[in-house]
Amino acid sequence: MYLDSTKKTEIFTQYGQSATDTGSAESQIALFTYRIKHLTEHMKENRKDHSTERALTSLVGKRRSLLNYLKARDITRYRAIVKALGLRK
């Protein structure tokens, strides 16, 4: 499986405040970004997989809404997570 508990813990440790910080916006955005990258690679090989395409679109929307929330609440945290993940916006 591409995303197991050790990988999640690693993501939460790197981008959240601690390894158990699963609810902060930064850790959720980092997790969504990891899943989006994986699904994008899957879509490159399987172009007709419409259920994965729908899931990918849903994840991008969720990440966008979390980024908008973070931008409205704390612009410095927003800029830090965008820079750390290498997102364009």
N, C-alpha and C positions, 0 to 999 in steps of 0.2 A: 504494500500500500504506500502511496506517495506521501501521505500525511499521517504519521503516527504520533503518539503522545510525546515522544522524545523530541521530535521536530517542533511540535507546538510549544513545548517548554522552552526550547532554544529560541524560538521567535519571541515568546513573551518575555524572556529574560533580556533579550537584546533590545527590544523596543518599548517594553513596559517598565514600570518601576521595579518589579520583582518577577520571579518565576511564576508566582501565583496571581499576578495581576492580569486577569483575562478580560476584564471589562472596560479598561480604559480605551479611549478612542484610538490612541496610537497603536496599541497592541492589536486591536481589531482591524485597523487599516493595514497593518503589516501582514496579518493573517490572510485577509482578503487579497492582498497583492500577491502573496505566494500562491494562493489558489488560482488567481486569474492567470498568472504566468503558466501554471501547469495546464489549465484548460485551453489556453491559447495554443500551446504546443500540440495538444490533442486535436484541436480543430484544424491545424495545418495538415495533419495526416488524414483526418476523417471529416471531409468537408460536408457530408450529407447528414451528419449527426445533429439533428435539430434540437433534441432535448438538451444536449450539452451546450448548444448555442444559446438556448433560452436561459440556462443556468448561468452561463458566462455573462449575458446581458444583465441578469438580475444582480450578480455580484458586483459588476461595474457600477450599477446604480446605487447599491448599498454603500460601496466605498465612496462614491461621489457625495452622497448625503452625509456620511460621517466627516468627510473633508470639509464640506460646507459648514457643518456644525462646529468643527474645530476652528475654522477660520473666523466664524462669528464670535466664538468665546475667547480664544487666545491665539492671536496671530503669530506669536513667536513659536508656540508648540506646532502650529500648522506649518510654518516655514521649515522647522527642524525636521519634521517627519517627511515632508516632500523632498527635502534635500537628501535625507538618509536613504529613502527608497528609490530615489532617482526618477520621480514622477515629473512629468513635463510641467504641469501647472503649478 
